[in-house]
Amino acid sequence: MNAMLNPPLIDTAPQLRTPADSVPQDWPRLAAHLAQHGMALSLAEPPRQFSGGLANLNYLVLVDGREAVLRRPPPGELPPGAFDMAREFGILARVSKGLDLAPRPLYLGADPAVLGAPFQIIEFRRGFAVRGAMPDALSALPDIGARLGATMIDVLARLHALDTGALGLGDLGRPQGFLERAVEGWSKRALLATEGTTSPLIPALSAWLRANRVPDGPFALLHNDLKLDNILLDGGTLAPVAVLDWDQCTRGDALFDLATTLSYWTEAGDPPAMQALRQMPTAHPGFPTREQAALAYARATGRDLSDFRFYRVLAMFKLAVIFHQLHARYRQGGTQDPRYAAFGTLADGILEFTQTVAQGDIF
């Protein structure tokens, strides 16, 4: 009766593509493979792909009578070390013991012969994700921006407080020299992605990052892509029920994780490129500004933001390079997704915005 008196604010049914729009997989082969390992994949209805996302493919499957998520890399040639299912599976196996928001991994399919690439099956959590636009059901809530902003900062603070040694993650990544490798690595990737058509801002920003690099701060477990569409929320309380997409998780400087979240954080007065990002609806009235969110994180964790401009520039530079990489996939025929066609222009706009951050004109 209480459920009828207090209906959910928003529907938490999974957002799935139609069978025709889902990237096909050899489901009978998968069913036979799982049967050899004592697991039953139901094919009464074909598994369907979750909508959204630009990289890994995720499908809602029914295994042993329970909903689960099958996750595999995108088709086509992949960069070395990217989309590592075994690595993500191992991280989830450990993080889920210390953070209840991390879904439990259920099965790792290491043999690429089954689906054409390694895959994993992980626990399904029912909830909804806020994407680029604020859902209509939430828009009228006067405090929705403040609540969602606080949720992101709280999740980051909880993640960064985990004892990686106690969770068996003390050997994850290479935290020593993390920031130096990030500067050099993303500078190199920028040149590779733009293939001789490099914006003059790429060498200029690379030089700025080298000149202003700071020593590594306290190490923590980093999600490396924490934004609202990677947080599932309860349809009634809006409390977080899961954090998704752990493939970039590593150990490193915690402030870089904060800066990564803020790189998606658009404000109403931002230039067109930031508005075109449409990663989170943080320009909606009531959301904290980037600076307010950073200060809230500092209060929650005790971390010093004195050198935070460097982290902001590095994270924004990384975001621009990622969009250049996605556009390169489109140019090279790795995807026909029409969304990718404009990513080169978007990346250049983000680089221009990054320059204003480096100059101290905007937080």
C-alpha positions in Angstrom: 0.0 0.0 0.0 2.9 2.4 0.8 4.2 1.8 -2.7 0.9 3.0 -4.1 0.8 6.1 -2.0 4.4 6.9 -2.8 4.9 5.9 -6.5 8.5 6.0 -7.9 9.5 9.4 -9.2 10.9 7.8 -12.4 10.6 4.5 -14.2 13.6 2.2 -13.6 12.9 -0.2 -16.5 16.1 -0.8 -18.4 16.5 1.4 -21.5 17.1 -1.2 -24.3 17.5 -1.1 -28.0 15.2 -3.0 -30.2 16.5 -6.4 -31.4 17.0 -4.9 -34.9 19.1 -2.0 -33.5 21.3 -4.2 -31.1 24.7 -5.2 -32.4 24.2 -9.0 -33.0 26.0 -11.7 -31.0 26.2 -15.5 -31.4 23.8 -16.2 -28.5 23.5 -20.0 -29.1 27.3 -20.3 -29.0 27.3 -18.4 -25.7 24.5 -20.5 -24.3 26.5 -23.7 -25.1 29.6 -22.2 -23.6 27.9 -21.2 -20.4 26.2 -24.6 -20.1 29.7 -26.2 -20.0 30.3 -24.1 -17.0 27.1 -24.9 -15.2 25.2 -21.7 -16.2 22.0 -21.5 -18.1 21.4 -18.6 -20.5 17.8 -18.2 -21.4 17.1 -17.5 -25.1 13.3 -17.5 -24.9 13.7 -13.9 -26.0 16.9 -12.6 -27.6 19.1 -10.5 -25.3 18.9 -6.8 -26.0 21.6 -4.2 -25.9 21.4 -1.3 -23.5 20.9 2.1 -25.2 23.5 4.8 -24.8 27.3 4.5 -24.5 30.0 5.0 -27.0 32.4 2.2 -26.3 31.7 -1.2 -24.6 28.6 -3.1 -25.6 26.2 -4.1 -22.7 23.3 -6.5 -23.0 20.6 -7.5 -20.6 20.7 -11.3 -20.3 18.8 -13.9 -18.2 21.3 -16.3 -16.6 20.1 -19.0 -14.1 16.8 -17.3 -14.0 18.2 -13.9 -13.0 18.8 -10.7 -14.9 22.5 -10.0 -15.5 24.6 -7.8 -17.8 26.8 -9.2 -20.5 29.6 -6.7 -21.2 32.1 -7.0 -24.1 34.3 -4.6 -26.1 33.1 -2.8 -29.2 33.7 -4.4 -32.6 36.7 -3.6 -34.7 40.4 -3.0 -34.1 41.0 -1.9 -30.5 43.9 0.1 -29.0 46.4 -2.0 -27.1 45.4 -2.5 -23.5 41.9 -0.9 -24.0 38.6 -2.6 -23.1 40.3 -5.2 -20.9 37.5 -7.4 -19.6 39.7 -9.5 -17.4 41.2 -6.5 -15.7 37.8 -4.9 -15.1 36.4 -8.2 -13.8 39.3 -8.5 -11.3 38.8 -5.0 -10.1 35.1 -5.5 -9.6 35.7 -8.7 -7.7 37.7 -6.7 -5.1 36.0 -3.3 -5.1 32.6 -4.9 -4.6 33.8 -6.3 -1.3 34.3 -2.7 0.1 31.9 -0.6 -1.9 28.3 -1.7 -2.0 27.8 0.4 -5.1 30.1 -1.8 -7.2 28.2 -4.6 -9.0 29.5 -8.1 -8.3 31.1 -9.9 -11.3 29.6 -13.3 -12.0 31.6 -14.8 -14.9 34.6 -14.0 -17.0 34.7 -15.4 -20.6 38.3 -15.1 -21.5 38.1 -17.1 -24.7 37.5 -14.7 -27.7 36.3 -17.6 -29.8 32.9 -17.5 -28.0 31.8 -14.0 -29.0 34.7 -12.7 -31.0 36.2 -11.0 -27.9 36.6 -11.6 -24.2 33.4 -10.8 -22.2 32.1 -10.7 -18.7 28.8 -11.2 -17.0 28.1 -9.0 -14.0 25.3 -8.4 -11.5 22.3 -6.3 -12.8 21.2 -3.5 -10.6 17.8 -1.9 -11.2 17.9 1.9 -11.3 18.0 4.8 -13.7 20.8 7.0 -15.0 20.6 10.7 -15.6 22.2 11.4 -19.0 22.6 14.7 -20.9 19.2 16.1 -20.2 17.3 16.3 -16.9 14.4 13.8 -17.0 11.0 15.5 -17.1 9.9 13.6 -13.9 12.7 15.3 -12.0 12.8 18.8 -13.5 10.2 20.2 -11.2 11.9 19.1 -8.0 13.3 22.3 -6.5 16.3 20.7 -5.0 17.2 18.2 -7.7 20.4 19.9 -8.8 21.7 20.2 -5.3 20.8 16.5 -4.6 22.4 15.1 -7.7 25.5 17.3 -7.3 25.9 16.1 -3.7 25.5 12.5 -4.8 28.4 12.7 -7.2 30.7 14.3 -4.7 29.6 11.8 -2.0 30.3 8.8 -4.3 33.8 10.2 -5.1 34.6 10.7 -1.5 33.5 7.2 -0.6 35.5 5.7 -3.4 38.6 7.6 -2.5 38.3 6.6 1.2 38.6 2.8 0.3 41.6 1.0 1.7 43.1 -0.5 -1.5 45.5 -2.7 0.4 42.8 -4.3 2.5 40.8 -5.0 -0.7 43.7 -6.7 -2.4 44.2 -3.8 -4.8 47.5 -2.6 -3.5 49.2 -3.6 -6.8 46.7 -2.0 -9.1 48.2 0.5 -11.6 51.4 2.5 -11.1 50.6 5.4 -8.8 54.2 6.6 -8.6 54.6 9.1 -11.4 50.9 9.0 -12.3 50.7 12.7 -13.3 53.8 12.7 -15.4 52.7 9.7 -17.3 49.3 11.2 -17.8 50.7 14.4 -19.3 53.1 12.6 -21.6 50.6 9.8 -22.5 47.7 12.2 -23.4 50.1 14.5 -25.3 51.2 11.5 -27.4 47.7 10.2 -28.0 46.6 13.7 -29.1 49.1 13.7 -31.9 48.2 10.2 -33.0 44.5 10.9 -33.0 44.8 14.0 -35.1 47.1 12.5 -37.7 48.9 15.6 -38.9 46.0 18.0 -38.6 46.9 19.0 -35.1 45.3 22.0 -33.6 48.0 24.5 -32.4 46.4 24.2 -29.0 47.6 20.6 -28.6 51.4 21.5 -28.4 50.6 24.7 -26.5 48.6 22.9 -23.8 51.1 20.0 -23.7 53.8 22.6 -23.0 51.6 24.2 -20.3 51.0 20.9 -18.6 54.7 20.1 -18.6 55.6 23.5 -17.2 53.0 23.5 -14.5 53.0 19.8 -13.5 52.7 19.3 -9.7 53.9 16.4 -7.6 51.6 13.4 -7.2 49.2 13.9 -4.3 47.8 11.1 -2.0 47.0 7.9 -3.9 43.5 6.5 -4.0 41.3 4.2 -6.1 40.2 6.2 -9.2 37.1 5.4 -11.2 38.3 7.7 -14.0 34.9 8.3 -15.6 32.6 9.2 -12.7 29.6 11.1 -14.0 25.8 10.9 -13.6 25.3 8.4 -16.4 27.6 5.9 -14.7 25.6 6.2 -11.4 22.3 4.3 -11.2 19.7 5.9 -8.9 16.7 4.5 -7.1 13.5 5.5 -8.8 11.9 6.6 -5.6 14.5 7.9 -3.2 17.1 9.0 -5.8 19.8 7.3 -3.7 22.6 5.7 -5.7 22.3 2.0 -6.1 25.2 1.3 -8.4 28.3 2.7 -10.1 29.0 1.4 -13.6 31.9 1.2 -16.0 35.0 0.3 -14.1 37.2 -0.4 -17.0 39.4 2.7 -16.5 39.7 2.1 -12.7 43.2 2.4 -11.4 45.2 3.9 -8.5 46.6 7.4 -8.7 46.2 11.0 -7.6 42.6 11.4 -6.2 42.3 15.0 -7.4 42.6 13.8 -11.0 39.4 11.8 -10.5 37.6 14.9 -9.2 38.9 16.9 -12.1 37.7 14.2 -14.5 34.2 14.5 -13.1 34.3 18.2 -13.4 35.4 18.0 -17.0 31.9 16.9 -17.8 30.3 19.5 -15.5 28.8 22.2 -17.8 27.6 25.5 -16.5 25.1 27.9 -18.0 27.7 30.4 -19.1 30.0 28.0 -20.7 30.9 28.3 -24.5 29.1 26.2 -27.1 31.5 23.3 -27.1 30.9 22.6 -23.4 27.1 23.0 -24.0 27.4 20.5 -26.9 29.0 17.9 -24.6 25.6 17.0 -23.1 27.3 14.7 -20.7 25.3 15.8 -17.6 22.5 18.4 -17.1 24.6 20.4 -14.6 23.6 23.7 -16.3 20.1 23.0 -14.9 19.2 25.5 -12.2 20.2 24.4 -8.7 23.3 22.5 -9.5 26.4 23.6 -7.7 29.1 25.2 -9.9 32.3 23.3 -10.6 34.1 25.4 -8.0 31.4 24.7 -5.4 31.5 21.0 -6.1 35.3 21.0 -5.8 35.1 22.8 -2.4 32.4 20.3 -1.2 34.8 17.5 -2.1 37.7 19.2 -0.3 35.5 19.6 2.8 34.5 15.9 2.7 38.0 14.5 2.2 40.3 17.1 3.6 42.3 17.3 0.4 44.1 20.5 -0.6 43.0 22.2 -3.8 45.8 24.8 -4.0 47.1 23.3 -7.3 43.8 22.2 -8.7 44.1 24.3 -11.9 46.7 21.8 -13.2 44.3 18.9 -12.6 41.5 20.8 -14.3 43.6 21.5 -17.4 44.9 17.9 -17.6 41.4 16.4 -17.3 39.9 18.8 -19.9 42.8 18.1 -22.3 42.2 14.3 -21.8 38.5 14.8 -22.6 39.4 16.7 -25.9 41.8 13.9 -26.9 39.2 11.2 -26.3 36.8 13.0 -28.6 39.6 13.2 -31.2 40.2 9.5 -30.8 36.5 8.8 -31.3 36.4 11.0 -34.4 39.5 9.1 -35.7 37.6 5.8 -35.4 34.9 7.4 -37.5 37.3 8.7 -40.1 39.0 5.3 -40.4 35.7 3.4 -40.8 35.7 1.8 -37.4 32.2 3.0 -36.8 29.4 4.4 -38.9 27.6 6.0 -35.9 26.6 9.4 -37.1 27.2 10.9 -33.6 31.0 10.5 -34.2 31.0 12.8 -37.3 31.1 16.0 -35.3 33.5 14.9 -32.6 36.5 16.5 -34.2 35.0 19.9 -34.1 33.7 19.3 -30.6 37.2 18.3 -29.5 38.8 21.5 -30.9 36.1 23.5 -29.0 37.0 21.7 -25.8 40.7 22.5 -26.4 39.8 26.2 -26.7 37.9 26.0 -23.4 40.8 24.2 -21.8 43.0 27.1 -22.8 40.7 29.5 -20.9 41.0 27.3 -17.8 44.8 27.2 -18.1 44.8 31.0 -18.3 42.8 31.2 -15.1 39.8 32.9 -16.8 37.4 30.2 -15.6 37.4 27.5 -12.9 
